[in-house]
Amino acid sequence: MRRGAGCLRVLAVFALLLFGALGGALWYVRGLLGPAGGPAYTLEVKPGDTLAGVAGTLQEQRIVKNGDVLRFLMRRSGTAGSLKEGLYDLSGTMTAEQVAEKLAGPARIPTVSVTIPEGRRVRDLSAIFQKAGFDGAAILKVLNDASLSPHAGGRQPNLEGFLFPATYDLRPQATPRQIVQTLLDRMNQEFTPERVASAKKLGLSVRDWVILASMVQAEAANDAEMPIIAGVFLNRLRDGMTLGSDPTVAYGLGKDLPELDRSAGDFTKDTPYSTYTRAGLPAGPINNPGQAALLAVLSPKRTLPDGRDAVYFLHGLNGNIYVNHTYAEHNRDIARYR
């Protein structure tokens, strides 16, 4: 009996030691699964990166306590091969399992935000892209390839007018051709069948519509003025009058609007864009109009409150726009407000 009791005591001690070891191991493993306590960290996965390398980096950055544990979790869940190129926003407050789930999900694609304001010319865009970190000269070369748009090819030297002004989130690795095509594709979205049909009712092709919208964009002080100015231009086109738009003169001479000099004969110099020396629309768009200008052409305000056609407009020094039917009325307002 004594020998049996001794054996039982030995077994009991062994069992206690074994359970203690197992408990300690479980406690250790559980600790490895917990948050590592590091700061927020954005992991960038590049082509060729391996899970082993990524796990090692995350251990160094104290996002996980042990990289091997992270690899084990992803192998166990079948997501070891799910790592994708891009950015992963992580934090040392996440558990190893949460990190594994994050890495198995979609990556955030790195982008550069570039804003193209309404009314900018092609010649202005390369500097905007250059400032954002792209090769401005290479992009300008593509911008000068009019063949990329069916509305520009063979009719003008560049893509003026058909590059939609907006804010774009672009991949840093995007090629100049991809960047320019993005702007072209966005503009093409404006040319819906319904809008094209509305332009046709006004006697305008898509190209004519964009040309007129670019003039409205250049002339208007704000969006509210755009339908008024569009109405004046449409009425003058219908009546066979010259449009008399100063921005078209500036564009044809390669100048900015404030640089125009009447005493130097700028308004009598003939260019394909001058709407003083030539009737009808200019030879092409004079800038890249935004959506408000495009829609204003399709919904013009063509009459005055008394029902007469709007034929003249004037921006007064007080910031208001004055619209008239006769040249005499127009001259009266010039005297009053300029």
C-alpha positions as CSV (number, residue, x, y, z in Angstrom):
1,M,0.0,0.0,0.0
2,R,2.8,2.4,0.8
3,R,4.5,1.7,-2.5
4,G,1.1,2.4,-4.4
5,A,0.6,5.5,-2.4
6,G,4.1,6.8,-3.3
7,C,3.4,6.1,-7.0
8,L,0.2,8.0,-6.9
9,R,2.0,11.0,-5.3
10,V,4.6,10.9,-8.0
11,L,1.9,10.8,-10.7
12,A,0.1,13.6,-9.1
13,V,3.2,15.8,-9.0
14,F,4.0,14.9,-12.6
15,A,0.4,15.8,-13.6
16,L,0.6,19.1,-11.8
17,L,3.9,19.9,-13.5
18,L,2.5,18.8,-16.9
19,F,-0.6,21.0,-16.5
20,G,1.5,23.8,-15.3
21,A,3.7,23.5,-18.3
22,L,0.8,23.3,-20.6
23,G,-0.8,26.3,-18.9
24,G,2.4,28.3,-19.2
25,A,2.7,27.4,-22.9
26,L,-0.9,28.4,-23.5
27,W,-0.3,31.7,-21.6
28,Y,2.8,32.3,-23.7
29,V,1.0,31.6,-27.0
30,R,-1.9,33.7,-26.0
31,G,0.5,36.5,-25.2
32,L,2.0,36.3,-28.7
33,L,-1.5,36.6,-30.2
34,G,-2.2,39.8,-28.3
35,P,-1.4,43.5,-29.3
36,A,2.2,44.3,-29.7
37,G,1.7,47.9,-28.6
38,G,3.5,49.6,-31.4
39,P,2.3,52.9,-33.1
40,A,0.1,53.1,-36.2
41,Y,2.0,51.9,-39.2
42,T,1.2,51.9,-42.9
43,L,2.6,48.8,-44.6
44,E,3.4,49.1,-48.3
45,V,3.4,45.8,-50.1
46,K,5.4,46.0,-53.4
47,P,5.7,43.5,-56.2
48,G,7.9,40.6,-55.1
49,D,7.3,41.0,-51.4
50,T,6.8,37.8,-49.5
51,L,4.7,37.0,-46.5
52,A,7.9,36.1,-44.5
53,G,9.4,39.5,-45.3
54,V,6.2,41.3,-44.4
55,A,5.8,39.4,-41.2
56,G,9.4,40.3,-40.2
57,T,8.8,44.0,-40.9
58,L,5.6,44.0,-38.8
59,Q,7.5,42.4,-35.9
60,E,10.2,45.0,-36.2
61,Q,7.5,47.8,-36.2
62,R,5.8,46.2,-33.1
63,I,2.6,45.5,-35.0
64,V,2.8,41.9,-34.1
65,K,4.9,40.3,-31.3
66,N,6.1,37.4,-33.5
67,G,6.2,37.2,-37.3
68,D,6.1,33.4,-37.3
69,V,2.8,33.5,-35.4
70,L,1.3,35.8,-38.0
71,R,2.5,33.5,-40.8
72,F,1.0,30.5,-39.0
73,L,-2.4,32.2,-38.6
74,M,-2.5,33.1,-42.3
75,R,-1.5,29.6,-43.4
76,R,-4.1,28.1,-41.1
77,S,-6.8,30.3,-42.5
78,G,-5.7,29.7,-46.1
79,T,-4.9,33.4,-46.7
80,A,-1.1,33.1,-46.8
81,G,-1.3,33.8,-50.6
82,S,-3.8,36.7,-50.3
83,L,-1.2,39.5,-49.8
84,K,-1.8,42.2,-52.5
85,E,0.2,45.1,-53.8
86,G,-0.8,48.3,-52.1
87,L,-1.1,49.9,-48.6
88,Y,-2.4,48.4,-45.4
89,D,-3.1,50.6,-42.4
90,L,-2.2,48.8,-39.3
91,S,-1.7,49.5,-35.6
92,G,0.0,47.9,-32.6
93,T,-3.3,47.9,-30.8
94,M,-4.6,45.1,-33.2
95,T,-4.3,41.5,-32.2
96,A,-2.3,39.1,-34.5
97,E,-5.5,37.6,-35.7
98,Q,-6.9,41.1,-36.6
99,V,-3.6,41.9,-38.5
100,A,-3.9,38.6,-40.4
101,E,-7.5,39.4,-41.3
102,K,-6.5,42.9,-42.5
103,L,-3.7,41.5,-44.7
104,A,-6.1,39.0,-46.2
105,G,-8.4,41.8,-47.3
106,P,-8.1,44.4,-50.0
107,A,-5.1,46.8,-50.1
108,R,-5.5,50.5,-50.2
109,I,-4.1,51.6,-53.6
110,P,-1.7,54.6,-53.2
111,T,-2.9,57.6,-55.2
112,V,-1.9,61.2,-55.8
113,S,-4.7,63.7,-55.8
114,V,-4.6,66.2,-58.7
115,T,-7.2,69.0,-59.2
116,I,-7.8,70.5,-62.6
117,P,-9.8,73.7,-62.1
118,E,-12.5,74.7,-64.6
119,G,-11.4,76.9,-67.5
120,R,-7.8,76.0,-67.6
121,R,-6.1,75.7,-70.9
122,V,-3.9,72.7,-72.1
123,R,-0.8,74.9,-71.7
124,D,-1.7,75.3,-67.9
125,L,-2.0,71.6,-67.2
126,S,1.6,70.4,-67.4
127,A,2.6,72.6,-64.5
128,I,-0.3,71.3,-62.4
129,F,0.8,67.7,-63.0
130,Q,4.5,68.6,-62.5
131,K,3.7,70.1,-59.1
132,A,1.9,66.9,-58.1
133,G,5.0,64.9,-58.8
134,F,4.4,63.7,-62.4
135,D,6.4,64.4,-65.5
136,G,4.7,67.5,-66.8
137,A,6.7,67.6,-70.0
138,A,5.8,64.1,-70.9
139,I,2.1,64.7,-70.1
140,L,2.1,67.9,-72.2
141,K,3.3,65.8,-75.1
142,V,0.3,63.5,-74.8
143,L,-2.0,66.5,-74.3
144,N,-0.8,67.8,-77.7
145,D,-1.9,64.5,-79.4
146,A,-5.4,65.6,-80.7
147,S,-5.9,62.2,-82.3
148,L,-6.8,60.8,-78.8
149,S,-10.3,62.4,-79.1
150,P,-12.6,61.9,-82.1
151,H,-13.9,65.5,-81.5
152,A,-10.4,67.0,-81.7
153,G,-8.4,64.9,-84.1
154,G,-7.7,66.6,-87.4
155,R,-9.4,69.8,-86.3
156,Q,-7.1,71.3,-83.7
157,P,-3.5,71.0,-82.5
158,N,-4.2,69.5,-79.1
159,L,-7.0,68.1,-76.8
160,E,-8.2,71.5,-75.7
161,G,-11.8,71.4,-74.5
162,F,-12.1,67.7,-74.0
163,L,-10.2,67.2,-70.7
164,F,-12.7,67.3,-67.9
165,P,-11.8,69.6,-65.0
166,A,-12.1,67.7,-61.7
167,T,-10.1,66.2,-58.8
168,Y,-8.5,62.9,-59.8
169,D,-6.9,60.3,-57.6
170,L,-4.1,59.0,-59.8
171,R,-1.7,56.1,-59.3
172,P,1.9,57.4,-58.9
173,Q,3.0,54.8,-61.5
174,A,0.4,56.0,-64.1
175,T,1.8,56.7,-67.5
176,P,1.2,60.1,-69.2
177,R,-1.1,58.3,-71.7
178,Q,-3.1,56.8,-68.9
179,I,-3.4,60.1,-67.1
180,V,-4.6,62.0,-70.1
181,Q,-7.0,59.2,-71.1
182,T,-8.5,59.4,-67.6
183,L,-9.4,63.1,-68.2
184,L,-10.7,62.3,-71.7
185,D,-12.9,59.4,-70.4
186,R,-14.4,61.6,-67.7
187,M,-15.3,64.3,-70.3
188,N,-16.9,61.6,-72.5
189,Q,-19.2,60.7,-69.6
190,E,-20.8,64.2,-70.1
191,F,-21.8,63.4,-73.6
192,T,-24.8,61.3,-72.8
193,P,-27.3,60.5,-75.6
194,E,-29.9,62.8,-74.0
195,R,-27.5,65.7,-73.8
196,V,-26.1,65.2,-77.3
197,A,-29.7,65.2,-78.5
198,S,-30.4,68.5,-76.7
199,A,-27.3,70.0,-78.3
200,K,-28.5,68.8,-81.7
201,K,-31.8,70.6,-81.2
202,L,-29.8,73.8,-80.7
203,G,-28.0,73.1,-84.0
204,L,-24.8,72.1,-82.2
205,S,-22.6,69.1,-82.7
206,V,-20.7,67.8,-79.6
207,R,-17.7,69.8,-80.7
208,D,-19.7,73.0,-81.2
209,W,-21.3,72.4,-77.8
210,V,-17.9,72.2,-76.1
211,I,-16.6,75.2,-78.0
212,L,-19.5,77.3,-76.9
213,A,-19.3,76.0,-73.3
214,S,-15.6,77.0,-73.2
215,M,-16.6,80.5,-74.1
216,V,-19.3,80.6,-71.5
217,Q,-16.8,79.3,-68.9
218,A,-14.3,82.1,-69.8
219,E,-16.9,84.8,-69.8
220,A,-19.0,84.0,-66.7
221,A,-18.1,85.4,-63.3
222,N,-20.1,82.6,-61.6
223,D,-22.3,79.6,-62.4
224,A,-25.5,81.7,-62.2
225,E,-24.4,83.8,-65.1
226,M,-23.7,80.9,-67.4
227,P,-27.2,80.3,-68.8
228,I,-27.6,84.0,-69.5
229,I,-24.3,84.2,-71.4
230,A,-25.1,81.0,-73.3
231,G,-28.5,82.5,-74.3
232,V,-26.8,85.6,-75.7
233,F,-24.3,83.7,-77.7
234,L,-26.9,81.3,-79.1
235,N,-29.2,84.2,-80.1
236,R,-26.2,85.9,-81.9
237,L,-25.3,82.7,-83.7
238,R,-28.9,82.3,-84.9
239,D,-29.0,85.9,-86.1
240,G,-25.6,85.7,-87.9
241,M,-23.9,88.2,-85.6
242,T,-20.3,88.1,-84.6
243,L,-20.0,86.8,-81.0
244,G,-17.6,89.5,-79.9
245,S,-16.0,87.5,-77.0
246,D,-12.8,88.9,-75.6
247,P,-11.4,85.5,-74.3
248,T,-11.5,84.1,-77.9
249,V,-9.3,87.0,-79.0
250,A,-6.8,86.3,-76.1
251,Y,-6.7,82.6,-76.9
252,G,-6.0,83.2,-80.6
253,L,-3.1,85.6,-79.8
254,G,-1.7,83.3,-77.1
255,K,-2.4,85.8,-74.4
256,D,-4.2,85.8,-71.1
257,L,-7.3,88.0,-70.9
258,P,-5.7,90.9,-68.9
259,E,-2.9,91.1,-71.5
260,L,-5.2,92.2,-74.3
261,D,-4.3,95.6,-75.6
262,R,-7.0,97.4,-77.7
263,S,-4.6,100.2,-78.6
264,A,-2.1,97.7,-80.0
265,G,-4.8,96.4,-82.4
266,D,-5.4,93.1,-80.6
267,F,-9.1,93.2,-81.4
268,T,-8.6,93.8,-85.1
269,K,-5.9,91.1,-85.6
270,D,-7.5,88.1,-87.4
271,T,-7.0,84.6,-86.0
272,P,-9.1,81.5,-86.5
273,Y,-10.3,82.0,-82.9
274,S,-11.2,85.7,-83.0
275,T,-15.0,86.2,-82.7
276,Y,-14.5,89.9,-83.6
277,T,-13.0,89.4,-87.0
278,R,-14.9,86.2,-87.9
279,A,-18.6,85.2,-87.6
280,G,-19.6,82.0,-85.9
281,L,-17.8,79.9,-83.4
282,P,-14.1,80.1,-83.0
283,A,-11.9,77.4,-84.6
284,G,-11.9,75.3,-81.4
285,P,-12.4,75.3,-77.6
286,I,-10.5,78.0,-75.8
287,N,-10.2,76.2,-72.5
288,N,-11.5,73.1,-70.7
289,P,-15.1,73.8,-69.5
290,G,-16.7,72.3,-66.5
291,Q,-20.1,70.7,-66.1
292,A,-21.9,73.9,-65.2
293,A,-20.8,75.5,-68.4
294,L,-21.7,72.5,-70.5
295,L,-25.2,72.2,-69.0
296,A,-25.7,76.0,-69.3
297,V,-25.4,75.8,-73.0
298,L,-28.1,73.1,-73.1
299,S,-30.4,75.1,-70.8
300,P,-29.8,78.7,-71.9
301,K,-31.8,81.8,-70.8
302,R,-32.4,83.5,-74.1
303,T,-35.0,86.2,-73.3
304,L,-35.3,89.2,-71.1
305,P,-38.1,89.6,-68.6
306,D,-40.1,91.6,-71.2
307,G,-39.9,88.7,-73.6
308,R,-37.3,90.2,-76.0
309,D,-34.3,88.3,-77.1
310,A,-31.1,88.7,-75.1
311,V,-28.4,89.9,-77.5
312,Y,-25.9,91.9,-75.5
313,F,-24.3,91.4,-72.0
314,L,-22.0,93.5,-70.0
315,H,-20.2,93.0,-66.7
316,G,-20.4,96.2,-64.6
317,L,-17.7,97.4,-62.3
318,N,-20.2,96.7,-59.5
319,G,-20.0,93.0,-60.2
320,N,-23.4,92.7,-61.8
321,I,-24.2,91.5,-65.3
322,Y,-26.5,93.6,-67.6
323,V,-28.3,92.1,-70.5
324,N,-30.0,94.0,-73.3
325,H,-31.8,93.5,-76.6
326,T,-30.5,96.6,-78.5
327,Y,-27.0,98.0,-79.1
328,A,-28.3,101.4,-77.9
329,E,-29.3,99.9,-74.6
330,H,-26.0,98.1,-74.4
331,N,-24.1,101.4,-74.9
332,R,-26.3,103.1,-72.2
333,D,-25.2,100.5,-69.7
334,I,-21.6,100.8,-70.7
335,A,-21.8,104.5,-69.8
336,R,-23.6,103.7,-66.5
337,Y,-21.7,100.8,-65.2
338,R,-18.2,101.0,-66.7
